[in-house]
Structure formats: C-alpha cells, structure tokens
Amino acid sequence: MDRTQKEAFVDGFQSKVVDAPLLMLADFRGATVEESNGFRRKLEKAGVDFQVVKNSLAKRAVEGTDKEPLAVMFSGMTGVVISGEDPVAAARAVKDAMGKDSKIVVKGAILEGSVLEAAAALGVADMASKEEMLSTLLRTMQEAPRQVLGVLSGPGRDLVYLLKNFETKLAETQGSE
C-alpha cells in the first residue's frame, strides 16, 4: 500500500467510524480464515460491517474524533465492528455471531462517546432496542392521563352506586311493609 492508498483508506475508514454510534474492537487471534469469514458474513446479514484494519492506520483514522479513546485498544490482530443506526442490534449480531466456541473475542467498544470494557460492550446486546424504549415511553405517557380520568370519574361512579344502593334499600323497605 503506497502513501496515497493509505490516505484514501484512512479517509474512507474515518467517514464510516465517525457516523457509527457503536464501534466494537474484536481480537481474532487464533481464529481460522473460515471462522473470521463466517463471523463477517453473519454480521453482514445483520447489516453490520466488520473490517480488519492495520492498527497504525486505524489509530490515524480515529485521531481527532470522538472515537479517539479507542486508539489504545488497537494492538494485535484487531477487527472493527461498525454498527449501523441501531447500536443494540449491532451488539446483538456480534454476540450471536460469536457463539459459544468462537475464538473471536471482543476487546472493548465505544458507544456514543463512552468507552466500554469487553463485558460491558457485550452487555449492550441485552439493552432494550430504540423501538422498545419508545414504546415503553409512549405507554408511560399514556398511563398518567388514564389514571387522572379514573380519579375524576370515581366520585360520579361512587355517587351512582350510592344512589343505586339507596334505591334498592328503599324498594326492600317498601316491599316489606
């Protein structure tokens, strides 16, 4: 790779990295070519990009961005998982693609500016997705007016029950006379 190719790679990689809400770094040392290609294919099906990068070029690409704290993790055989718009779906795809016996190991991640250790990075997969959070928020917002309506209709309902009971007792007393 000559200098112009390296500069083009850094620019292209940086444009992908800057827009991604989640970046995960994976160590694929010990994994066979078939395993790493299988991992990549599983992620591609989920709409997630997995790219093996040269550490020095990756460090240059994240320099000056909000992903710069990850630069210290670029060592050894490193692959970068670049999420789409939904970071939780990307983390779930990584967790599913790794499986139980995978030699590919997550080193760490950065989620919306926060650096995560390996366990926390995989923990993102257990979070609720954006759609699930929005539905919970909507449900919560709808519940308050529903409760207020119940409180406001309570006295009227109680008055109706009271009058109905009074009517029943009056009918019983008139019927027994």
C-alpha positions, -999 to +999 in steps of 0.1 A: +000+000+000+015+033-010+010+066+007-020+078-014-037+044-008-031+047+029-045+083+030-076+072+010-081+042+034-078+065+064-103+090+050-128+063+040-125+044+073-128+077+093-160+086+075-175+052+084-163+054+120-174+090+127-210+083+118-213+050+137-229+052+172-211+019+182-177+006+174-165-027+188-130-039+186-125-077+182-094-097+186-094-126+161-061-141+171-063-179+168-094-178+146-091-195+112-098-177+080-131-197+077-141-186+112-134-150+106-151-150+072-181-168+088-182-141+115-180-114+089-209-130+068-231-133+098-226-096+106-232-086+070-266-104+071-275-082+101-263-050+083-232-046+104-197-041+089-167-060+102-133-047+089-098-059+096-076-029+098-039-021+102-036-007+137-015+023+127-040+033+100-069+028+124-053+050+150-048+077+124-084+074+114-098+078+149-074+107+157-093+139+164-127+122+165-149+112+195-137+076+189-101+086+198-102+069+232-103+035+214-068+042+199-051+024+229-070-008+221-056-010+185-030-036+191-025-072+179-049-087+154-078-063+155-110-062+136-135-033+139-173-039+141-190-008+128-227-005+136-255+009+116-280+033+131-291+008+158-262+000+182-282-025+202-290-046+171-253-045+161-242-057+195-268-085+194-255-095+160-219-096+173-230-117+203-249-141+181-221-144+155-195-151+182-214-181+196-201-201+224-169-216+210-157-186+190-120-177+191-130-141+182-131-120+214-144-085+219-117-062+233-139-032+240-161-007+224-172+029+223-209+037+225-220+073+218-187+086+232-184+062+262-156+037+263-168+002+273-148-028+285-154-062+268-181-074+292-200-041+290-197-040+253-214-074+250-239-062+276-252-036+251-268-066+234-291-071+264-303-035+264-338-026+250-338-015+214-347+020+204-382+008+193-388-010+227-377+021+246-400+043+226-430+020+231-423+020+269-421+058+269-454+061+250-471+036+273-458+056+303-470+089+289-505+074+281-509+059+316-509+093+335-540+107+317-557+073+321-552+074+359-564+111+361-595+101+342-601+072+366-598+096+396-621+121+381-648+096+372-645+079+406-668+103+426-695+102+399-694+064+398-695+062+436-725+085+436-743+063+411-735+032+433-747+050+464-780+061+448-785+025+434-780+010+469-803+036+484-829+027+457-825-010+465-829-004+502-860+018+497-875-009+475-868-035+502-884-014+529-915-006+508-918-043+498-917-055+534-945-031+545 
